[in-house]
């Protein structure tokens, strides 16, 4: 396999950015990365860690941003030794982070004002799905820019979809995560029902995932529920909260009916405000088990 000529920079080599960077390394790219702490695993996997976003930007041909919050994004873009001061004319920036549409568009304009070209790429899939190249990328931006980035995108996953103009992909991501919360709670409800019916949880997880009642989230989370394997979290409650906030706000803005989301979201908010906030969202089954126990006691 020929080694790709382009150098890829990844700013934000954390829970999601690390498997993305790993896929690029495995595809033969030279990958430069920045994260304030915890860079060791990235280096072990073959990446080159640099000391600032500006250094990565200067040395990379294509820059990927994968950051957890709007504050982190602002720090990386406009802080000392930030991206904006180091952008080269025409440099491509692929935005992998999820923020509000208005914020994303505002930051894209700032990148463009400093000479960059921006592609929106929302990731739909857990870190393990990214590592297995089974995640999907929802793309927003010009078709010609997508084609220019095709090899890099394919190295991350071959499942990508052009949604429309910049800013449209985040709406599709929020719809996907809107469903994700519903499906996780549904999986927890089914697993709890199976246990109350006297079945081994591992049997329920294995049997249901092969039938019509399964979902991607059931297939991933039900075995975790059966094994009580809630840490390390592939998708902790504290991370999910952002998507609940953004998805709920979008639904309110559009005036759509949300019977299932409205029933599911409070469980995840309760978990976020509890001592299980850093556990995987699969741990929502604990809330259902506690409610079931209360119902049993009240019925006695």
N, C-alpha and C positions, 0 to 999 in steps of 0.2 A: 504493500500500500504506500502510495506517495505521501510524504509528509505535507500537510497543508502549509501554504506559504504565509497565511495571515497569522498574526499574533492576536490572541483574544485576551482582553482584560476583564476580570470579574470582580466587581466591588460589592462585597457582601457574600462571603463564603461560609455562611452559616448553615442552618438546617436544610434549607432548600438550595442555596447557592452552591454548597459543597457537592452534592450529586450532579448538579448541572455542570460544574467545572470538571468533575471526574469524567463525565461522558465526553466532554471536549478533549480532555487529555487522552482518553482511550481512543479517540478518533484521530489522534496524531497532532493535535494543535499544541503549540506552545502557549501555556495559559499562565498569565500573571494575575495575582490576586491581592486584595487588601481586606483586612478585618482588624479591628483594634486589638482583639485578643483571640486566642484559640486558633492559631494558624497552623499548628503542628500537623494535623491530619491532612490538610491541603498540601503541605510540602511532602509528606510521606507518600501521597498519591501521585506525585510528580509535578505539582505546581510550583511556581516561583513566587514567594510572598514578598511584596514591596512595602515600603514604610508610609505611603500616603496615597490618597486617591489621585493626586496630580501625577505622581510617578507612574502609576498604572496607566493613566490616560495618555501620557506622553509616549510611552513605549508600545502601546497597543494599537492595532489597526481598527479593531472593533471593540467597543466597550459595552459590557453587560452590567446593569444595575439591578441588584436583588437585595433590597433593604426592607426592614420590618416596619418602619413607621415614617410618617411625613417629616417628623423632626430629624430622623436619621438621614432622610433624603436631602433635606435642606443643608445639614451639616456637611454631607459629602459633596454636594454641588457647590455651595458658596462659602464653606468654611475655609480656614487656613489650609493651604495646599490642597484645595478642592478641585473638582473636575472642571468647572467653568474657566478657571484661569489657565488650564492646560490643554483645552480642546484644540485640535488641529482643524483647519478648514475642510469641510466635507466629511469629517469623521462620523462614523455611524455609532449611535448609542441605542442599544436595545433595552427598553424599560420592562423588567420582569416583575416589578413590585406592584402591589395592589393598593391603590388609594382612591379617594373620591375622583370622579371624572373631572370636576373643575380643577382640582389640584394637579392632576396629571397633565391636563392641557396647559395650565399655567407654567409648569416646569418645562414642558416640551418647548414652549415658546422661548423660554430663557435659554435653553440649549441651542435652539435655532438661531437666536440673536447672537450667540457666541460662535456661530459657524458650523454647528453640528447638524446632523440629520437624525431624526428620531423615529424608531419603530416601537410600537406597543406590542408586548408579548406576554399575555397573562397565562400563567401555568395552572392547568386544571389537573390535579393529581397530588397524592401524598409524596413525601420524599422517597419512600421505597418504590413507588411507581415511577418516579423520575429516574431513580437508579437503574431500574429495569427497562427504561426507555419506553414505558407504557403510558406515560402522562400525555396530555394534549396541550398544545399551545394555541391560544386564541390571539390572532394577530390583527392589529389596527394600524393602518398607514397605507402609503402608496404601493401598488402592486409591484412596481419596478424596484422599490427598495426591498421588498420581500424577496424578490428574485435574486437581488444582489447578496442577500444574507442567507440564501437557501442552504448552502453547505453547512453553515454554522447551526442553523435551525435543525437540519437533518441530523447533525451530530448529537443534538439534545434529545430529539424524538422525531420520528417521521410522521407523527400525528399532529398536523397543524392545519388551522382553518383561518382563512382571511374573512374577518367579520365585517370590516368596513373601514371607515376613516379612523384616525387616531382618536381614542376615547370610547370607541364602540366596544372594544374587546373587554373592558372592565365590566360593562353591563352584562355581557354573557357570562363572565366569571362569577359575578354576583348571583346570577340565576343558577349556575351550577352549584355554588356553595349554599344557596338557599335550599336547594334540594338535598344537599349533603346533610344538613342538620336534621331535616325531616327523616331521611333514610337511616341515620344513626340512631335516632330515637325509636324509630320503628323496629330496627334490629334489636335494640335493647328490650323493647316491649315483648317481642317474640321470644327472645332468649329467656326473659324472666318468666313468661308464660310457660315455656317448655320445662323450666326447672320446677315450677309449681305443679306441673302435671306429672312430675316424677321422672323426667328424662335426664340422662347424663347430658350436661351442657355441651360437651364435645360432640356427642351424637347429634344433637339439635343443629349445631353449627355445621357439621359435615353433611347432614341429610338435606337441610333446607337450601344450602348454597347450590345444590345441583338441580333444584326445582324451579317452578314458575314464580315462587314467592321471593326469590333471591334478588339481590342488588349488588352493585359493586361494593357499597359500604357494608352490607351484610357479610359479603365474602371476606372483607378485610377485618372488620371490627368484631364479628361474632366469635371467631377463634380467640381474639384477645379477651373478650368477655368471659369465654369458657375457661381460659387459662388464668384469668385475673391479672393479665399482663398489661397494666396501665402505665408503666414506666419502663424504659424511657418512652416518652410520648412522641408519636409520629405527628400528632395534631392536637396539642393541648388546648384546654378550654380558653386559656388566656389569648391564644392566637385566633381561635374561632370567633371570639367576641367581636373583633373588627369586622368580620364578614357579616355577622348578624346585624350590627349597627348599620353598615352600608347597604345591605340587602333590604333591611326593614325600611330604611329611609327611601330607597328607590321605589319600593312598593307603595309607600305612603304618597310619594310624589306623583306616581302614576294612577293612584286611586283604585288599585286592584284589590279584589277580595283575597284574603290570606288565611283561610280557616286552619290549615295544617301548620303553616309556619307560626301562626299566632299561638297555637297549642304547644309547639315544640320549643320555641325560643326561650320561654321562661325557665325551662329546665336547665338550659345551658347557661343562662345568666345566673341562676342560683348556684350552679357549680363553680362559675367564675368567681363568685363572691365567697366561696367556701374554702376549706382546707384541701380540697382536691383540685384546685385551680390549675396546678401544673401537671396534672395527670392527663392522659389521653382522653379525648372526648368519648371514647368507648366507656369510660367510667360513669357515664350518665346512668348506666344500669343500677348503680348504687342508690340513686335517688328513687328509682322505681321499686327497688327491693325494700327500701325503707318505707315507702308509701304502702306497699303490699303488706308489710308486717303490721303497720298501723291499722289497715283495714281488717286484717285477721283478728287483731286484738279487740277491735271495736265490735266485731261480730260475735265474740265469745260471750 
